[in-house]
Amino acid sequence: MGMRDFALTIEEVRLLRALHRSCRDRRLADRIKAIVLLGTGWTVSDTGEALMLDEDTVREYVQLYRRGTDKSLKSNTGRARVNINGAIDIDHLGIVVDFAESVNAQSSLRVLRTLESKHPEAEKIYVYCDNARYYRCSLVQESVKQSKIELLFLPPYSPNLNLIERLWKYFRKQLLYNKYYEHFADFVAACRDFFERIKDHREALRTLLTENFQLIGA
């Protein structure tokens, strides 16, 4: 298989390099790097030497990349959206969610009250949260004073420290990536089903929701 006709566009190189930086699988990372090198003018021999791979393996990587085909996926239009507020206990992977017309003080209070009802034996329940205005409003602040809840605020602009953001990212990936829902009600039902069947995702979430934090700007 000749490689002289194999060339990547600037956008393909940018995307592949970004994927390479985020890749934690060494073999997959080698594949990506081999494709980038070959697609930017490197020879098969030089690429193999740089990655300590034989030339047949390098050719195989490119052939796998070339097999990719574009697929069309139906999509919906409209402004309907699902608003979900929630909290997660990372030790036991217990999840409380509230489907609401808007994520606001009222929905936050419903989540906090549900958390409190689920832990009647607890003397104190510490809840880490971001700096959204509805957590700091007087309605929420006055309510938690009369409860077992204590809100602990994360530093501003630090979603990397908020573990529930990983849950939302995983949730979106499961529900949205390469998925099509004929009706909005079907999408809402799928969202509810995800949380009702959260035990099916325990293994993935146990790996994802660890207290390993990315230090931005360090």
N, C-alpha and C positions, 0 to 999 in steps of 0.2 A: 504494500500500500504506500503510495507516494505521499509525502508530507509537504511538498512545496506549495500545494494549493490550499493548505490549511492555514487560515488567518482569522484572527478574532477582531471584532470591531472594538473601538475604544470603550463603548458601553459594556460589552461583554467582558473585557479585561477588568474594568472597574468592579463589576459585580462579582467576578470570580476571585479577585483579590480580597474583596470584603468577606466573601464566603471562606476563603482560606484563613483569614485572620481569626474568624470565629470558630473554626473547625477544631474539635478536640480528638478526632479519630485520625491517627497518624497515617494510616493507609489511604483514607479518603483525602487527607491533606496533600499527600504525595500525588494523587491523581490530579487534583486541582492545580497544583504547581506545575506539573508536567504539561497540562493543557495550556496554561498561561505561557510557559516558556516556548513551547512549540508554536503557539498562536502569535507570538511576537518575534519570530525569526530565528529561534534557536534550532539547531539540528537535532535529529533523534539521538545521535551519538553524544553530543554535548549535554543534552537534557538527561540522558541516562547516567552519564558520569556525574553530573551535578547532584542527582538524587540517589546515586549508587544503585541504579536499576539496570536490568538488561534491556536492550533495545526492543525486544519483542513485547516486554511489559509496557514500555512507553507507548508503542503502537496500539496495544490493547486499550490503554486508557483513552486515547483519542478516538478509537472506534466506538467505545462506549458513549463518549460524549456526542459523537456524530449521530448516534441512533435516536437522540432526543427529537421529538416531534411536537409541534404546537397543537394544542387542543382547544376548542372553543367551549366555554362554559356559560350557561344561561345565567342571567342576573336579573334582579328586581329593581324597580325604581320606586320612589316614594319617600316620605319623611317619617314613616312610623318607626319607632325605635323601642328597644327594651331597656329599661332602667333597673339595674340591680345594685342593691347595697348589701354589704356582707361583712362577715368577720370569720376568721379561721383560727382554731387552736392547733398550732403546728406540732404539739406533742402527741395529740390523739387524732389529728386530722378531722376534728369536728368542725362542721361548717354551718353557719347560720346565714341565710340570705333573705332579702326582702325585695319582692318585685313591686315596684311603685311607679306612679306616673312621673315622679321626679325624685332624684336623690337629694334630700333636704333634711332639715332638722327632724321632721316627723318620722321619716323613714329610718333615720339614724337612731332615734329613740326606740323605735320598734325592735331594731337589731339589738340594742343594748339591753332592753328589757327581756328579750328572748334569751340572751346570754345569761342574764342573772337568773332567770327561771330554770335554766339547764344546770346551774351549779348552786343549788340551795345550801349545800354544806360549806361553801367557800366563805371565808371571812372577808376576803378582798379579791376583786377581779381586775387585773391590770389589762388595759386595752391600749395597744399602740396604734396611733392614727396619724394621718397627715394633717396639714394645716388648713383644710377646707373650712370655709366660714361657718358652715352649719354645725361643726363640732365645737366651735368657740362661741356660738350665739348663747344668749342668756337662757333660752328655753332648755337647751341641752345641759348647760353648765349648772343651772339650778336643779335640774332633775337628778343629775348624777350625785349631787351633794347628799341626796336622800337615799342613795343606793349603795351597793357594794362596789360599784364601778369606779375605777380611777383611770382617767384618760391620761396617757403619756404621749406627748407630741414629739414626732420626729423632727429633725432639723428641716428647715424650708428647702424646697427643691431637691429632695433626696428620695425619689421613688426607688432607687437601688437598695434602700434600707427597709423598704416596706414589703414584707414577704408576700402579702396578699396580691401584690402586683404580678407576681409570678403565677399565682392561681388564675388571675384574669387573663394573662397571656396564654396560658395553657388552655383555658376555657375557650377563648376565641379561636385558637388553632383547631381544637376539636370540632367546634360548631360552624366555623366559617370557611376554613381553607378547603377549596375545591368542593364546596357544598352548594346545592341549590334547593331552595324551598319554594314551592309553588305558591303558597299562601303565607301571609304574615303569621297567622294562627299556628301554622305548622312549625315556624321558627320558634315562636314562644313556647310551644309544647316541647320542642327539642331542648330548649334552655332549661325548662323545669325538669325534664327527664334527666339531664346531665347531673343536676344536684341531687335528685332523688336516687340516682344510681352512683353516687360519688364513690362508693366502696369499690366499684369496678376500676377506679383510677388510683386506688391507694398506693400501688407499687410505684407508679410514675410520680405521684405527688410526694411520696416519701423521699424520693431522690431529689426532687426539685425544691422542696421547701426545707432546705437545710440552712443553717445560720452561717453561710459563707457569703460574704458581701463583696461586691465589686467596689473598689475605691476609685471613684471618679476624680480625675485630676491629681492623683497621688504620684 
